[in-house]
Amino acid sequence: MKTLQQIQQELNTYLEKTSEHVFVRTEGKVEYFRLFDTKTKDGKTLWVGVTIDEELKASKIRVQYNIANWSDPNAKNGIKHEMFLNRDYRSLRLKKKTQNIVDNIREIISTMDEPERNWRVIGQFQKDVIEKALLVQ
């Protein structure tokens, strides 16, 4: 049985490796997905996934994780499925093109507190970040 520390280390390693890539879906509208880590105002680390449209503007935040809250031994598979299940993504090396968007979102999140683990609060957090990110772009 995995310890809490092993589970969180496995998650962190998976998310770090995933963040080295930009994922693209070309069926229908072109869509990019980028995962990155950032800190909140209170110093907590969040992993954020942002969907970027073909005009290279952030369209929505799809995922966010504070791995300190995860203790399920199957958490890595849950995160994988949430990000990639039934989405036909390919991995690309386009970090430079999307870096400006990531930097803007990091700056926005750094002024906010970590949202509660409540779907409505998280949904509002995601909307607020995207609205602010679109104002900057």
C-alpha positions as CSV (number, residue, x, y, z in Angstrom):
1,M,0.0,0.0,0.0
2,K,1.3,3.4,-0.9
3,T,1.9,6.1,1.7
4,L,0.4,9.6,1.3
5,Q,3.9,10.9,0.5
6,Q,4.4,8.3,-2.2
7,I,1.0,9.1,-3.8
8,Q,1.7,12.8,-3.8
9,Q,5.3,12.3,-5.2
10,E,3.8,10.1,-8.0
11,L,1.2,12.8,-8.8
12,N,3.9,15.6,-8.7
13,T,6.2,13.6,-11.1
14,Y,3.4,12.9,-13.5
15,L,2.2,16.5,-13.5
16,E,5.7,17.8,-14.0
17,K,6.3,15.6,-17.0
18,T,3.0,16.5,-18.5
19,S,3.7,20.2,-18.1
20,E,6.7,19.9,-20.4
21,H,4.4,19.6,-23.3
22,V,1.6,21.4,-25.1
23,F,-1.2,19.2,-26.3
24,V,-3.1,20.0,-29.5
25,R,-6.4,18.8,-30.9
26,T,-7.0,19.5,-34.6
27,E,-10.3,17.8,-35.2
28,G,-12.9,20.5,-35.6
29,K,-11.5,23.7,-34.1
30,V,-7.8,23.7,-33.3
31,E,-7.4,23.7,-29.5
32,Y,-4.3,23.6,-27.3
33,F,-4.0,22.4,-23.7
34,R,-1.2,23.3,-21.4
35,L,-0.7,22.3,-17.8
36,F,1.5,24.3,-15.4
37,D,2.0,24.9,-11.7
38,T,1.5,28.2,-9.9
39,K,1.2,29.6,-6.4
40,T,-1.8,31.3,-4.8
41,K,-1.7,34.4,-2.6
42,D,-1.4,32.2,0.5
43,G,1.6,30.3,-1.0
44,K,-0.2,27.0,-2.0
45,T,0.9,25.3,-5.2
46,L,-1.9,24.6,-7.7
47,W,-1.6,22.7,-11.0
48,V,-3.7,24.5,-13.6
49,G,-4.7,23.3,-17.0
50,V,-5.7,25.9,-19.5
51,T,-7.4,25.4,-22.9
52,I,-6.2,27.9,-25.5
53,D,-8.1,28.5,-28.8
54,E,-6.6,28.7,-32.3
55,E,-6.0,32.5,-31.9
56,L,-3.8,31.7,-28.9
57,K,-6.2,33.1,-26.3
58,A,-7.1,31.4,-23.1
59,S,-10.6,30.0,-23.5
60,K,-11.1,28.1,-20.2
61,I,-9.4,26.5,-17.3
62,R,-10.3,22.9,-17.3
63,V,-8.5,21.5,-14.3
64,Q,-6.8,22.6,-11.1
65,Y,-5.1,20.4,-8.5
66,N,-3.5,21.0,-5.2
67,I,-1.8,17.6,-4.8
68,A,-1.7,18.1,-1.0
69,N,-5.4,17.3,-1.0
70,W,-5.1,14.0,-2.8
71,S,-4.7,10.7,-0.9
72,D,-6.3,8.2,-3.2
73,P,-3.8,5.6,-4.4
74,N,-5.5,5.7,-7.8
75,A,-5.4,9.5,-8.0
76,K,-2.9,9.6,-11.0
77,N,-5.3,7.7,-13.2
78,G,-8.2,9.9,-12.1
79,I,-6.2,13.0,-13.1
80,K,-5.2,11.4,-16.4
81,H,-8.8,10.5,-17.3
82,E,-10.0,14.0,-16.4
83,M,-7.5,15.7,-18.6
84,F,-7.3,13.3,-21.6
85,L,-10.1,10.8,-21.7
86,N,-12.0,11.0,-25.0
87,R,-9.9,14.0,-26.1
88,D,-7.8,13.3,-29.2
89,Y,-4.7,15.2,-28.2
90,R,-1.2,15.1,-29.7
91,S,1.9,16.3,-27.8
92,L,3.8,19.2,-29.3
93,R,6.7,21.4,-28.2
94,L,5.1,24.8,-28.4
95,K,5.9,26.1,-25.0
96,K,7.2,29.4,-26.3
97,K,4.0,30.3,-28.1
98,T,1.8,29.6,-25.0
99,Q,4.3,30.9,-22.4
100,N,2.8,34.5,-22.4
101,I,-0.7,33.1,-21.5
102,V,0.7,30.9,-18.8
103,D,2.6,33.9,-17.3
104,N,-0.5,36.0,-17.3
105,I,-2.6,33.3,-15.5
106,R,0.2,32.7,-13.0
107,E,0.2,36.4,-12.1
108,I,-3.6,36.4,-11.8
109,I,-3.7,33.3,-9.5
110,S,-0.8,34.7,-7.4
111,T,-3.2,37.4,-6.2
112,M,-6.0,35.0,-5.3
113,D,-6.6,32.6,-2.4
114,E,-6.9,28.9,-3.1
115,P,-10.6,28.1,-3.7
116,E,-12.5,25.8,-1.3
117,R,-13.1,22.2,-2.4
118,N,-16.6,23.0,-3.6
119,W,-17.6,22.8,-7.2
120,R,-19.4,26.1,-7.3
121,V,-16.5,27.9,-5.7
122,I,-14.0,26.2,-8.0
123,G,-16.2,27.1,-11.0
124,Q,-16.4,30.7,-10.0
125,F,-12.6,30.7,-9.4
126,Q,-12.1,29.4,-12.9
127,K,-14.4,32.0,-14.5
128,D,-12.7,34.8,-12.6
129,V,-9.3,33.7,-13.8
130,I,-10.3,33.4,-17.4
131,E,-12.1,36.8,-17.4
132,K,-9.0,38.5,-16.0
133,A,-6.8,36.6,-18.4
134,L,-8.9,37.7,-21.4
135,L,-8.6,41.4,-20.3
136,V,-4.8,41.1,-20.3
137,Q,-4.5,39.5,-23.7
